[in-house]
Amino acid sequence: MNEIDFEHCNNPHMKLLIFRTNIGTKKKVKSLHPVFQDYDPIMRWTVDTEDRDHVLRIEAAEHLEEWQVIRLLNKRGFHCEPLED
């Protein structure tokens, strides 16, 4: 499953989206700060650059869809796909 209800959040209108990416360096992560900071549906995000899948986790408003994140990253030259269980 690649979209998980954000159980420990007090806001029931939030969810967690998880993706496999090619964001493999801290420099690439840093380049995304302004992108995600200016995108209102995204509340918090992390990238595990040490994981072989360079996992991106996004805590977001429930209306944010996976395709929107994928398009946002693809426009900036990054590969992004939902991470299946």
C-alpha angles and dihedrals in degrees: 000000000000100000117059130181108247096242101180094050118100090215110083090199094071133089139181120240120194126197142178109230144167092238093124106152137058089238091059090047090051090051089060096055095089091042096055095034090060094046106089100201090061112082101171136355141181137186121207100213092180094058113091089235094048088228118216115202119191127189104204148160111282092247094062110106128207092241090060092056091045092051092046092054096039090056087059094049099260127129114230132172134164112269111233123210 
